[in-house]
Amino acid sequence: MIRISQLAASVKPSATIAAGTKARQLKAAGIKVWDFSLGEPDFNTPKHICDAAEKAALGGQTHYTPTSGTAEVKAAICRWYKSYHGYECAPENVIVSNGAKHSIHNALAAIVGPGDEVIIPTPYWVSYSDLVSMTGATPVLVNTTPESGFKMSPAQLKAAITPKTRILMLNSPCNPTGTVYSRAELEALVDTLLANSEAAILSDEIYEQLTYGDAKPTCVATLRPALKDRIITISGASKSYAMTGWRMGWAVAPAAVVKAMDTIQSQETSCPSSVSQAALIAALDGPQECVAEMRKEFAARRELTYKLLDAIPGAKVVKSDGAFYAFFDVSAVFGKSFGGKVVTDSLTYCNTLLEQAYVNLVPGVAFGAEGFVRMSYATNAATIEGGLAKLAEWMASGK
């Protein structure tokens, strides 16, 4: 019998993917499921992007490309940063990978290892801590609260820094909370790090085009000149352009880090998809009205979601200004019985809710925040209304 490695045994399956799998199993059995588990836009990829991919495929762009991406796609990424953020980078500072998660993994693998520490504010995206642990480094979790808007303070950051600190991981807008740090708040964190450590910053900005109201995204790399050699910016096309299946993520980083990531990627996957790279160029260089239209629809769904959640007793909502998630406290019903089953934590809450009401949420414990659950509102209004009506009915049944 083949023995499973210590690494494989220590890594937890992605909670969001696991939740989506459960929902698909119920759907396959003919059950109507109100699924709010996956962070995936329900829109199709815009036509001009698909057309570019078709043209590339039929034109013979179906072969290996350079490991870190074509010169053309890197140039497109540089143009986009200059246009959107006013940030200038060169092609040697860019690497394209098979999704932003792959970019994060390669960045961590390139610069941390056993004995190193990586600071992560919680709640955090489910993969962060495991990706750090897979390198042998130690995740240092800094708890934030609803009262702070789920934002880490400079004082908390300073207290978490040790001589072993190699990276601070930031995510704004944040998954799962939707939190958007202001430019001034990020400047305060950056200044604290620069004054107290030689560590780098890994800034995951995948939701940067999805902010609402007065909230504005900030490219952390633009904040201080001293960051030039200490910042790794992660982003991708999945969320803003509805391109989850195309697997297009990238990192913008110092040339030496990009070279190390390139070497790692060459042994893992060779190059990213040639056809997807052509699609990415069309996404970044093409008309941006599609992004504005999707953002407008997400904003309307956000308002609907919060309105309905606010009316559910036992659901304590912290409103946010980015991404497409509602992250809310359900600990008020812990200890209650639903259909004969006692809910004791966020995991039993979500499992019981799915089994009895067929509403699928993700437990907060997976994000480092017990007592909370995450709902993705990247779905249509009818699903939001129907699913939250079922949630309200089920919550009221607790005894």
Steps between C-alpha positions, in 0.01 A plus 500: 500500500641838399569726795370855481762769561509714812445808282187363335363382833554842658325705233127558545271489196371839385182568696343700220563228243374236745180700554449530126551126457230422759258728320568334165437157651159610627418663167594177321243323719233738371488727806463877466801653677543867584874512449697798629829321554731574208666833428428482130314756287191349339559704183647347188836628378438804274480420129797707385723301736367167372542620142867579565552150639330341200712706261817398684407132500407493132810703419731239644574653841465157658862427588722552802575860587781629722449368852414839647270604215537658159661839447163621371302405811763648732490825305120505530523457879750786521271722293205417723686592820610828347144579387307379806735574788756739351762240591792434267652155482714322242446160335786351705290576810202294376424129507174342385383181674206261499277720714574738787517209748786354297670841501472519880636148541798568276576830672498336842705206378754741354572696817399315820578167658548322834569740785338797327177672608224649286255746657137454391211714630188297571243435365703386199437315177490129574817412304741752654604310812532165324704649216737646759518174694577306182829691474596405855455858620269592788181704456467767770130583524397846620136508608286794393147580617170620358544817707816585305331419170719187491808717452839439657642801684861619483535413871388141432744474210790631708423251777500211252837583345796290612852445361354201314237705313553472124164601352187695588202379298232759423171456316290805415221474398494195724364151460298408711403829665486740205706746707669779306789676672527870423820635349586669830445176694729310265763774521499465879554123474774539240681761708481274805653211308773714343595640840508167685597227257676412177209277403323512166133559430288262295193700398214296357294748296286258298177689585644845422238586236209402725445781751177686568382840617784727606750216552800503270760229439864571577797341330732461799807518276419866429515610865869543576815501281672279759259219410643460150724207597269362771156467342336210317166594347260218416197533275319328217209497258268257677280740696490825299468340157304184594793282389527249785539202269767663284747485795678830443679648801819700526757648733683830471820481703872578508681336209691258725175375654339461157802300385471267800126458445570429131740222594247344737220528245716339231512184708134510608289583195732628227311796352150634559242431227596663171138559398411643841787745471355630174164537675665690786653751260154567355357539851759753613535696175140474382184692594443523875126560493447134581678545832291808582178314417591202720605730783168684478311171523711382795427831674124445459531143630703627794222741599237226467707255703559737789137611503378142532766393750426799723145369536608155627513473882819329612707613201733785598629660183817705451452698179796529265597691189674253271515156336166312494464347844288551810676382816268480796491380859261212575630408844172618657341168400781275623358256752160494334345192344390493137299200388640303791862600437683735734713767333820557695729688260523640146570158348198327654295810416588478129469122480160498671376793292596322178350168610169646617438817298732438202670838548876482450732737689867464601593471870701785646741262672655433158588870481638516852181656639284261699143616550467648154391371158572624150241553231594576140249728328656435159168358387168633371243691704244219488748259659593755766135566586400133499805380691482766769127433545590136567778609734263725695243221530763252619655743750155563650449126553782471756399400853 
